[in-house]
Amino acid sequence: MTNSIRFYTITAIIAALAYAPASQAVILLNVDLSVVNHATVIATAGASEATVSGNDTLGAYLEGFFSSPGTSISFFTSGDGDFTNTLNPADGNTGMFRGNDGLDLGLNVFGWSTDGTVDFSAGTQAFTGSVTWRLSSAIYNELLVGPPSGNLYFPADSSDDLPGATLIGQWSRVAVPEPSNWVAIIGSVTLLGLVGYRRFRGSKSVVGPTE
């Protein structure tokens, strides 16, 4: 094998390895937590990796969404939006669930269609639309902590269902409040307070906060 052939062969192998991970991770659902006490699941244009049918009362399971056990979640009709799988109509009542009394580390999204049985087809866009839930501070704070992405299974609502579920793609945590921004805001407010204090120090007529 000549040096030039060897060079192009190695280059082709490196290129193939570089592109392989991207082809294996098809993001189907993005979870946006940028609005405090709200969670929004947004469908991407990603295609399902498998053909599978099942009951949408079990729904899709975002494996490993949480980093530790926490609060049990069961919102049956509190989601607002047009979220559904692409092959079945939406019912506007998408639910959110966390199984095993909060011990399960996965997040479940379910009940999005007027059809009892819903379908995914390999190579066809899996989901469409979005759904937003209004959350308590406790639940919202738990949703903030966890890995940036993970496997998405259907049909399943807890880890107990995974042996009979099918991997259809990936989920991704795309937006959360930046802790550094909150620190900066608090720091700025504190600094302004100190400046104001020094400016009006010695005076009894300091103007306080107004409503």
C-alpha positions, -999 to +999 in steps of 0.1 A: +000+000+000+015+034-010+017+063+014-010+082-005-034+053-004-026+048+033-033+085+040-067+085+023-077+053+040-068+066+074-086+099+066-118+080+056-117+060+088-114+091+110-142+108+091-165+078+096-157+076+133-164+113+136-198+111+121-209+078+137-220+092+172-242+119+155-260+093+135-267+072+167-282+100+187-315+112+172-330+138+195-368+135+194-378+157+224-363+188+238-371+198+274-370+235+280-368+247+316-358+283+310-391+297+325-392+294+362-418+269+375-426+258+340-415+228+319-420+226+281-415+195+260-408+204+224-409+180+195-380+180+170-381+170+134-362+138+143-373+105+130-382+075+151-355+049+152-380+020+153-415+010+143-437+004+173-473+008+184-487+010+219-510+026+244-504+064+249-517+061+285-482+045+291-466+071+268-429+079+263-403+075+290-373+098+293-348+075+309-325+090+335-340+125+335-335+129+372-302+126+391-318+113+424-351+102+439-376+130+446-412+140+444-439+119+428-455+136+398-489+130+383-504+156+361-531+141+340-546+171+322-525+201+332-503+204+301-511+231+276-503+226+239-507+206+207-481+179+215-486+145+199-469+118+179-469+126+142-491+097+131-520+104+156-541+134+165-535+155+196-561+157+224-545+187+242-544+168+276-508+156+277-498+144+312-465+142+331-457+114+355-429+102+377-433+066+389-427+046+421-436+075+444-408+097+431-381+070+433-380+064+396-352+084+378-371+087+346-398+112+334-429+101+316-450+120+291-483+104+282-519+107+271-513+131+242-537+116+216-574+110+211-565+076+198-560+049+224-532+032+204-505+054+188-479+045+162-443+053+154-427+044+121-389+040+117-376+069+095-407+090+100-408+121+122-417+109+157-434+138+174-449+172+166-459+203+186-452+212+222-467+210+257-461+232+288-468+224+324-470+249+353-452+234+382-446+238+419-412+252+429-403+218+445-410+198+414-394+225+391-362+225+411-360+187+408-364+189+370-335+212+368-310+187+381-299+158+359-280+148+328-282+168+296-297+139+275-307+103+275-327+075+259-363+078+250-385+047+251-421+038+241-444+025+255-433+029+291-441+051+321-414+038+345-382+018+345-403-013+353-416-012+317-383-010+299-379-047+292-410-046+270-404-011+256-387+000+224-359+026+221-372+052+196-346+080+201-332+105+225-343+133+247-323+165+254-324+191+282-319+223+260-325+253+283-322+258+320-317+290+340-280+298+342-268+299+379-241+324+369-268+348+357-286+347+390-253+352+408-246+382+386-281+397+392-278+393+429-243+407+429-255+438+409-284+444+432-261+441+463-236+465+447-263+490+439-275+487+475-241+494+488-236+524+465-270+538+476-261+533+512-228+551+509-243+579+489-270+586+515-251+576+546-258+600+575-292+611+561-325+601+577-344+608+545-332+578+525-359+568+500-368+531+505-382+506+480-416+515+464-443+492+452 
